[in-house]
């Protein structure tokens, strides 16, 4: 089993940095506060237009033409429309499955957020709040969402698998990312008691989620669990015969390597990729099929400034106003880190690039120089990302 795919990030789970215009007129930094700062009518109109235009049938054609085999679709815990003031979005995955099945793609549907936060990140839905695992009723709610997802999509031809929860954070990454300071909470009282999830909790949750999902999910479909940013911590987990087709998902970004102390040079990146990504994936592949569910070419070297672990102008980090590197120099950097990372994922069972598109004007908007590498479409068109021979010509016609 090898899978090659791309994430449809910022479609159904919003991330302000990927589409700042969606948050205009508010001080909201995350999806939790957006409907609380807009009128119901404005919020609903803005969201419905975004969802209908951001990803369409045409994008599935383009993704197939890039040589990709699958998409990973992040969905929120309010997928089914039962958590006001949010608007459910189940009709969008419904359409996506039909597009995928029409054009020969597979879907990994990924529960990307949890009420009260599973990581405190903006992409977890609420900055600075990470209390979900301490709220038994919300843990049960998430299990019910997963069960309903499995019931609805389990037998779809286009389903590759279901990922039970994106990036539930554990202690080491909580400290590395300095979550309370990097993602300050808008409401200190709401954030009180926040902290990392324990590995013990995640083990219990993953086992319960597996049981709930498998009631409706055929054995050949995959149940995907995230490593909690502890890639090597699962060697003794789910070894029992009952656990079939469980895939381990690890997320590896060069910006996190920089936060871990990696020098911002190409040789240092390549050495880090070899030592940490390639060896780690190869080791864990003995126990699970391992995918890298999120990664990209973004790095501070190509931006020509220290992004402080991938922080943007929205985090108050002042980026370069104009391009410093030549097109050839950027291409050399990106091709080198692309080749090394793809080689690392080959030691496992595949990957999903983050992300398919980015609605940031990296040419005109001050401080966004170098951020175009988050956009797979641009990476392919600029020649930074290798595609199977003969496909790129078709994708750009």
Order of alpha helices (4+ residues) and beta strands (2+ residues): beta-alpha-alpha-alpha-beta-alpha-beta-alpha-beta-alpha-alpha-alpha-alpha-beta-beta-alpha-alpha-alpha-beta-alpha-alpha-beta-alpha-alpha
